[in-house]
Amino acid sequence: MLHNPQSFHPLEPTRAQLAELGHEVWARAMAFTESLPASPAVPSEAPPAALIQAMLAAPAETQGEIIPLLDQLDEAVKYAYEPGSPGMLAYVPGGGLSVSAVADFYARITNRFASMARVAPALVALETGVLRWFAGLCGLPEGSGGVFTSGGSLANFSAIITARHTRLGENFFDGTLYISAQTHHSVAKAARLAGFPAAALRIVPHRSDLTMDDDALRRMIAGDRAHGKRPFLIVGSAGTTNTGAIDPLPRLADIARDEDLWFHVDAAYGGFFRLTLRGHERLSGIERADTIALDPHKTLFQPFGVGALVARDPKLLATAHEVDGAYLRDMSHKQTYGGEHLPDFAHMGPELTRDVRGMRIWLPLHLHGVAAFRSALDEKLDLAAYVYERLAAAPRIEVPWKPQLSTVAFRMKARSSSADDIRAANQATQDLLGRINASGRILLSSTEIDGRFTIRVCIVMHRVHADRIAETLDIIAAAVAQPA
């Protein structure tokens, strides 16, 4: 029996109910955003057991009340790292622009399927326009394009799939690809997911500045060919996670050209620094890549959950990923819109169903203007240079690498290069990190580089300004001065 259309439908709130809900959520959102400048980067205590059990509880059969439910969410949010705090200087944080969140709300309430051009042509054009701008920013030629992903990891995965398909074909187990120990771990994971055995992933030595040794790369490629392997891919880093090091991209591009290999650049962290004059110069050579991974949720200050892969020849993305489904035929008819052949994003990556990811980038770019983003990135470069100068002047601290982007790595000096003194310095650095983070005002993270425990200051988030950096340096100085 069919229901009467006039009957009550609890899944369809009235306008008044939506207005009440929206007002309540928006008030909380504004209060949260206003609190961020003073927010600690890490909660001061663990969540109570009662909250964990409440969040694990199954939903009830009966209707709940919105205020208590939102209160519960507010409580859960409190016990998480705060990536929007200006004290968040760990990892490669993503602060999340407020305007991007507004765009996300609009994208989700309108709920458009944006993977096929015929279904939402103007919104596919929106994403295409942003991706073309990304490609042009990286120096790729007209005709380049790409696809939005959930992040840099999936972008790197699709790049490896495309390189594998284009260079090796169906029989690829004798293929070899080349990274350094400083390359983001998502590339090694992507190679495994793409079906390559561990021996196919060749780790190229790095130089003292932590950039890939291109001379060693040439030798390794020649050696692999001599042993019957098929080299097919070089992955260069445009800003490593550890220190922001930039591989010698022009020389890697030369090798890729000479050896007929695919050249992919992982620019998830560093790519958008191309907006600045310094970044444009330091990232020279990226324009010669076949594919480039980007992470707008890093250096375009977007909320977590959006990455991008741009390609010199986007048709190769489709060739590598497209698989027909009879149920897609009705939406797959090719036609032009405004004189443009718009892409079907579903055929350019692993995902079929997804929302309009590009709206969260399109709106702030057009609302704030590109100059605002350029200025913010220039500020981060300036702040990193200042941190480097201050820490390098501290007598007990070692700052081995001048920052190429916005990450400064430092550690306690070792008395000598003996194994015992290195172990002692590593422990002293680890203890120092604990004292720094105990303040609650900032959060720094660590890594290990060539056997040395190292602390990182990563200045990426748009809310980080000179005042918090000055406070950070004071906290570090006080922690160094404390007795172990």
C-alpha positions in Angstrom: 0.0 0.0 0.0 1.3 3.4 -0.9 1.7 6.1 1.7 -0.4 9.3 1.6 1.8 12.1 0.2 0.4 14.4 2.9 1.6 12.2 5.7 4.5 13.0 8.0 8.0 12.2 6.6 10.6 12.4 9.3 13.5 12.4 6.8 12.2 15.5 5.2 12.5 18.4 7.7 10.2 21.4 7.2 11.7 24.8 6.3 11.3 25.9 9.9 13.0 22.8 11.2 15.9 23.3 8.7 16.2 27.0 9.7 16.4 26.1 13.4 19.0 23.4 12.7 21.0 25.7 10.5 21.0 28.5 13.0 22.2 26.2 15.8 25.0 24.7 13.7 26.1 28.0 12.3 26.3 29.6 15.8 28.5 26.7 16.9 30.6 27.0 13.8 31.2 30.7 14.3 32.1 30.1 18.0 34.5 27.3 17.0 36.2 29.4 14.4 36.6 32.4 16.8 38.2 30.1 19.3 40.9 28.8 17.0 43.6 31.5 17.5 43.7 30.6 21.3 43.1 26.9 20.9 45.8 24.4 22.0 47.1 22.2 19.2 46.6 19.1 21.3 43.9 18.4 23.9 45.2 18.5 27.5 43.6 15.2 28.5 42.2 12.0 27.0 38.4 11.8 26.4 36.4 10.3 29.3 35.4 6.7 29.0 31.7 7.7 29.0 32.2 9.8 25.9 33.9 7.0 24.0 31.1 4.6 25.0 28.5 7.1 23.9 30.1 7.5 20.5 30.3 3.7 20.1 26.6 3.3 21.0 24.2 2.1 18.3 21.4 4.5 17.2 18.0 4.2 18.9 14.8 3.4 17.1 13.1 6.5 18.4 13.8 10.1 17.3 16.5 12.1 19.1 16.9 15.7 20.1 19.3 17.9 18.0 20.7 20.0 20.9 22.0 17.1 22.9 23.3 15.4 19.8 25.2 18.5 18.7 26.5 18.9 22.3 27.9 15.3 22.0 29.6 16.2 18.8 31.1 19.4 20.3 32.5 17.2 23.1 34.0 14.7 20.7 35.6 17.4 18.6 37.3 18.8 21.8 39.4 15.6 22.2 41.2 15.7 18.9 44.3 17.4 17.5 43.4 20.9 16.4 44.8 21.3 12.8 43.2 24.8 12.7 45.2 26.1 15.7 48.1 28.4 14.9 50.2 26.2 17.2 49.8 23.2 14.9 53.3 23.0 13.4 53.6 19.3 13.2 53.4 17.0 10.2 52.1 19.0 7.2 48.9 20.4 8.6 45.7 21.5 6.9 43.9 24.3 8.6 40.7 24.5 6.5 39.4 27.8 5.1 36.0 28.8 6.4 34.8 29.7 3.0 35.7 26.3 1.7 33.5 24.8 4.4 30.6 27.0 3.2 31.3 25.7 -0.3 31.3 22.1 1.0 27.9 22.7 2.6 26.5 24.1 -0.6 28.0 21.2 -2.6 26.5 18.6 -0.3 23.1 20.1 0.1 22.7 20.4 -3.6 24.2 16.9 -3.9 25.3 16.8 -7.5 27.0 13.9 -9.2 30.0 15.4 -10.9 31.8 12.3 -12.3 30.2 12.4 -15.8 29.9 15.6 -17.8 26.4 14.9 -19.1 25.0 14.8 -15.6 26.3 18.1 -14.4 28.1 19.9 -17.3 28.5 23.3 -15.7 29.9 21.8 -12.5 32.2 19.6 -14.4 33.3 22.7 -16.2 33.9 24.3 -12.8 36.3 21.5 -11.8 37.9 21.4 -15.2 38.7 25.1 -15.0 40.3 24.7 -11.5 42.3 21.7 -12.7 43.5 23.6 -15.8 44.6 26.4 -13.6 46.5 23.9 -11.4 48.2 22.5 -14.5 49.1 25.9 -15.8 50.4 27.0 -12.4 52.8 24.0 -12.6 53.9 25.1 -16.1 52.2 22.3 -18.0 51.1 23.2 -21.6 47.7 24.1 -22.9 45.6 20.9 -23.2 46.8 19.6 -19.8 44.2 18.7 -17.2 43.5 16.2 -14.5 41.1 14.9 -11.8 40.3 15.7 -8.2 41.1 12.9 -5.7 40.6 12.4 -2.0 44.2 13.4 -1.4 47.8 13.1 -2.5 48.0 9.4 -1.8 45.3 8.6 -4.3 46.8 11.0 -6.8 50.2 9.2 -6.5 48.4 5.9 -6.9 46.6 7.0 -10.2 49.9 8.4 -11.5 51.6 5.0 -11.0 48.7 3.2 -12.7 48.9 5.6 -15.6 52.7 5.2 -15.9 52.4 1.4 -15.7 49.7 1.2 -18.3 51.5 3.6 -20.7 55.0 2.4 -20.4 54.7 -1.4 -19.6 51.3 -2.6 -20.8 49.6 -5.7 -19.4 52.8 -7.6 -18.4 54.5 -5.4 -15.9 56.2 -7.5 -13.3 59.7 -6.8 -14.7 59.1 -3.1 -14.4 61.2 -0.9 -12.0 60.4 2.5 -10.6 62.7 4.9 -8.8 62.2 6.9 -5.6 64.5 8.1 -2.8 64.3 7.3 1.0 62.8 10.8 1.4 59.9 10.2 -1.0 56.5 10.1 0.7 55.5 6.6 1.9 52.3 6.8 -0.2 54.4 6.2 -3.3 55.7 2.9 -2.0 52.2 1.9 -0.9 50.8 2.9 -4.3 53.4 0.7 -6.0 52.4 -2.2 -3.9 48.7 -1.6 -4.6 49.5 -1.3 -8.3 50.8 -4.9 -8.2 54.5 -4.4 -8.1 56.7 -6.7 -6.0 58.9 -5.1 -3.4 62.0 -5.6 -5.5 60.5 -3.4 -8.3 60.7 -0.3 -6.0 64.3 1.0 -6.3 65.5 3.3 -3.6 68.0 5.8 -5.1 70.6 7.3 -2.6 70.2 10.9 -1.6 72.8 13.6 -1.4 73.7 15.4 1.8 70.9 18.0 1.2 68.5 15.0 1.1 67.7 15.4 -2.6 67.9 12.4 -5.0 71.3 11.6 -6.4 70.7 11.8 -10.1 74.2 10.3 -10.9 73.3 7.2 -8.8 69.9 7.1 -10.5 71.5 6.9 -14.0 73.7 4.0 -12.8 70.8 2.2 -11.3 68.7 2.4 -14.4 71.6 1.1 -16.5 72.2 -1.7 -14.1 68.6 -2.7 -14.1 68.4 -2.7 -17.9 71.5 -4.9 -18.0 69.7 -7.4 -15.7 66.7 -7.6 -18.0 64.5 -5.3 -16.0 62.3 -2.6 -17.6 62.7 0.8 -15.9 59.6 2.9 -16.5 59.1 5.6 -13.8 61.0 8.2 -11.9 59.2 9.9 -9.0 60.7 13.2 -8.0 59.7 15.1 -4.8 58.7 18.8 -4.9 58.9 19.2 -1.2 59.5 16.1 0.9 57.5 15.7 4.1 60.7 15.3 6.3 62.3 18.6 5.4 60.7 20.1 2.3 63.6 19.2 0.2 63.2 19.5 -3.6 64.7 16.9 -5.8 66.8 18.1 -8.8 63.8 18.1 -11.0 65.5 19.4 -14.2 68.1 16.7 -14.0 65.5 14.0 -13.3 63.5 15.3 -16.3 66.6 14.9 -18.4 67.1 11.3 -17.3 63.4 10.5 -17.9 63.7 12.0 -21.4 67.0 10.2 -22.2 65.8 6.8 -20.9 62.2 7.2 -22.1 60.7 6.9 -18.6 57.6 8.4 -17.2 58.4 11.4 -14.9 56.0 11.9 -12.0 56.4 14.7 -9.4 54.9 14.4 -6.0 54.2 18.0 -5.3 51.5 17.4 -2.7 53.3 19.6 -0.2 55.3 22.0 -2.3 53.4 22.5 -5.6 51.3 25.5 -4.7 54.4 27.5 -3.7 54.8 28.0 -7.5 52.4 30.9 -6.9 55.3 32.7 -5.3 58.5 34.0 -7.0 60.8 32.0 -4.8 58.7 28.9 -5.1 58.5 29.3 -8.9 62.3 29.4 -9.1 62.9 26.5 -6.6 60.4 24.2 -8.3 61.9 24.7 -11.8 61.7 21.5 -13.8 58.2 20.5 -12.5 56.8 21.8 -15.8 58.5 18.9 -17.5 56.6 16.2 -15.6 54.1 13.8 -17.2 52.0 13.8 -14.1 52.0 15.9 -10.8 50.3 15.1 -7.5 49.0 18.1 -5.6 47.3 18.5 -2.2 45.1 21.6 -1.9 44.4 20.6 1.7 48.0 21.5 2.5 49.2 24.7 0.8 45.9 25.9 -0.6 44.6 25.8 3.0 41.7 23.5 2.2 39.9 21.2 4.6 41.1 17.6 4.6 39.8 15.4 1.8 40.8 16.9 -1.5 43.9 16.2 -3.7 44.5 16.4 -7.4 46.4 14.7 -10.2 47.3 16.8 -13.2 48.7 15.4 -16.4 50.4 16.7 -19.5 48.2 14.4 -21.5 44.9 13.8 -19.6 43.8 11.3 -22.2 46.4 8.9 -20.9 44.6 9.0 -17.5 41.4 7.9 -19.2 43.2 5.2 -21.2 44.7 3.7 -18.0 41.5 3.9 -15.8 38.5 3.6 -18.1 36.4 0.5 -17.8 33.0 0.3 -19.4 29.8 -0.4 -17.6 26.5 -0.9 -19.4 24.6 1.0 -16.8 26.7 4.1 -17.6 25.8 4.3 -21.3 22.9 6.7 -20.8 25.2 9.3 -19.3 28.3 8.7 -21.4 27.2 10.3 -24.7 29.9 12.7 -25.9 28.8 16.2 -26.8 30.2 19.7 -26.5 29.1 22.3 -23.9 29.9 25.9 -24.7 32.3 24.7 -27.4 34.2 22.5 -24.9 34.6 18.7 -24.8 34.3 18.2 -21.0 35.9 15.2 -19.4 34.2 12.3 -17.6 36.1 12.2 -14.4 34.9 8.7 -13.6 37.1 7.4 -16.4 40.2 9.3 -15.2 40.7 7.7 -11.7 39.5 4.9 -9.5 36.4 6.5 -8.2 32.9 6.6 -9.8 30.6 8.2 -7.3 31.7 11.4 -5.7 30.5 15.0 -5.0 31.8 18.3 -6.5 35.1 18.4 -4.8 36.3 21.4 -6.7 33.7 23.7 -5.3 35.6 24.1 -2.1 38.6 25.4 -4.1 36.7 27.4 -6.7 34.8 29.6 -4.3 37.7 30.9 -2.1 39.9 31.4 -5.1 37.3 33.6 -6.8 36.1 35.2 -3.6 39.5 36.0 -2.0 41.6 36.3 -5.2 44.8 34.5 -6.1 46.9 37.3 -4.6 45.7 36.5 -1.1 47.0 33.0 -1.5 50.3 34.1 -2.9 50.7 36.5 0.0 50.0 33.8 2.6 52.5 31.4 1.0 55.1 34.1 0.9 54.5 34.7 4.6 55.1 31.0 5.3 58.4 31.1 3.5 59.5 34.2 5.4 58.6 32.7 8.7 60.5 29.5 8.0 63.6 31.5 7.0 63.3 33.4 10.3 63.0 30.1 12.3 66.0 28.8 10.6 68.1 31.9 11.3 67.1 31.9 15.0 67.7 28.1 15.6 70.9 28.1 13.6 72.3 30.7 16.1 71.5 28.6 19.1 74.7 27.0 20.4 73.3 23.6 21.5 71.1 23.1 18.4 72.0 21.7 15.0 70.0 22.8 12.0 71.5 20.7 9.1 69.4 21.9 6.2 68.4 25.4 5.1 64.7 25.2 4.3 63.7 25.2 0.6 60.1 25.6 1.5 58.4 26.1 4.9 59.8 23.2 7.0 62.7 23.6 9.4 64.4 20.4 10.8 66.6 20.6 13.9 68.1 18.5 16.6 70.4 18.6 19.6 74.1 18.5 18.7 76.1 15.4 19.2 79.5 15.6 20.9 81.1 13.5 18.2 80.1 11.2 15.3 80.6 8.1 17.5 77.7 5.7 17.8 77.4 6.4 21.6 77.3 10.1 21.1 74.8 9.8 18.3 72.5 7.7 20.5 72.9 10.2 23.3 72.0 13.1 21.0 69.0 11.2 19.7 67.7 10.7 23.2 68.3 14.3 24.1 66.4 15.4 21.0 63.5 13.1 21.8 63.4 14.5 25.4 63.5 18.0 24.0 60.5 17.3 21.8 58.6 16.1 24.9 59.4 19.3 26.8 58.4 21.5 23.8 55.1 19.8 23.3 54.3 19.8 27.0 53.5 23.5 26.8 50.3 22.7 24.9 50.6 25.9 23.0 52.4 24.3 20.0 52.8 20.8 18.6 56.0 19.8 16.7 56.5 16.4 15.2 59.6 14.2 14.7 61.2 12.0 12.1 64.3 10.0 11.6 66.8 11.0 9.0 69.9 8.8 8.3 69.7 7.4 11.8 69.2 10.8 13.6 66.1 11.7 15.6 65.0 15.1 14.2 62.3 17.6 15.1 60.3 19.4 12.5 58.7 22.8 12.5 56.3 22.9 9.5 54.7 26.3 8.8 51.8 25.7 6.4 48.5 26.6 8.1 47.1 30.0 7.1 46.5 31.1 10.7 50.2 30.9 11.6 51.7 34.4 11.8 54.7 36.0 13.3 53.3 36.2 16.9 52.9 32.4 17.2 56.3 31.8 15.6 58.0 34.2 18.1 56.2 32.3 20.9 57.3 29.0 19.4 61.0 30.1 19.4 60.7 31.1 23.0 59.2 27.8 23.9 62.0 25.9 22.1 64.7 28.1 23.8 63.2 27.5 27.2 63.0 23.7 26.6 66.6 23.6 25.5 67.7 25.5 28.6 65.9 23.0 30.9 68.1 20.4 32.4 67.5 16.9 31.0 
